[in-house]
Amino acid sequence: MIKRDYYEVLNVSRDASEGEIKRSYRRLAMEYHPDRNPGDKEAEERFKEAAEAYEVLMDPQKREIYNHYGHEGLQGAGFRGFSGFDDIFASFSDIFEEFFGFGTTRQSRSAPRPGADLRYDLNISFADAAFGKETEIEISRLETCSACGGSGCKENSRPGTCPTCRGRGQIIRAEGFFRISTTCPHCRGVGTIITNPCVNCAGSGQTRVKKKVAIKIPPGVDTGSRLRLRGEGESGERGGPPGDLYVVLHVEPHDFFERKGYDVYCHVPIPFTQAALGDKIEVPTLKGTKKVTIPEGIQSGEAIVLKGEGIPFLQGHGKGDQIIEVIVNTPVSLTGRQKEILREFAEIEAEKHAGFFKKIFRK
């Protein structure tokens, strides 16, 4: 792959000052930062390209080599660019601290690091989502090794100086009058290595354990609701704070109720006689049964609303409603007497409808 001219990459002139180079790199780093362009391979390449150009043009020695001999001259002097994002962030952490408010300095590789967040998916019943519940879950997470206290070293031992970089965290290569430094591949910039690892954690400073965590599910949650338990994630490294635990809820469907927002819907079948004459019936609600008046002449598909009998509002006071959709059943397997009564009823209805049509045809 042919490399572009570093001055062209940063869009600066060949006599640009350090301030101009820094401002240009800041703009490009913000534009192509991987956190702002997840999964965008072209942005990743632009980000790496800009970092490499900045590394060279901000270093007087490397810039002089590049100005006289180009990319080949840098390669001959031992400069290989960056192997990945970790190297970029390690080398320019002071810049990213200034640009974005965060960074990974060479010194910070041995500084405290926060633990990772964890996710736990929990299935709960329809009723538990409506009324809330206190329960307990078991998670697997990394915790600070109890044997070495997180140091990774065997008892009564300490990390040793990295023999490759001699504790500097950087490898310095001399080419003629020039000296070029890169991150030490042995200790990855820390400057120390563990020569006598802890038997319990194999030198990692952490062990995986299972732990039971109590959680409180508030009333009104729904599928996709997240509960955040601070400090219940994995332990930090080198004394860093632990991460958080996110419990993602999945509500199981109910046999009778269906949730829409904070309202609950249900279908209640009634015989056509109750629909015609009206009645009072017992209907299930979230908190038991309740007497509901069926108005005379109700039609199939019409709804009866029970105010405040729905799901509690998750943020604030109040509840949704219960919507009862009435389904009028047509009778089957009629007895002879029932058929006789219905035929008589049908004759009366026919007379009523005949009078209706006579009025229509007179017009």
HUJOWO-V262301 format. One line per field, one symbol per residue. phi: phi as a letter, one per 30 degrees, with the letter a starting at -180 (. if undefined). A space follows every 10 residues. Layout:
phi = ???
//
This chain:
phi = .ddddddded hbddcddddd dddddedddd dceedcbdic dddddddddd ddddedddce dddddddcbi dddddddjdc icdadedddd dceddddddc jbabdddddc debddddbbb cbdbdedddd ciacbbbcbc bdbeeddcij dicdeibbdc ddddchidib ccccbidcbb cbddddchjd jbbccbdddd chidibbdbc bcbdbcdddj dbejdccccd icddddchid dddccccccb cddcdccbcb iccccbccdb ddddddciac bdbdbdckcb dbdcddidcd jdccccdicc ddddcjcjbd cccccdcddd dbhddedddd dddddddddd dddddddddd ddd
//
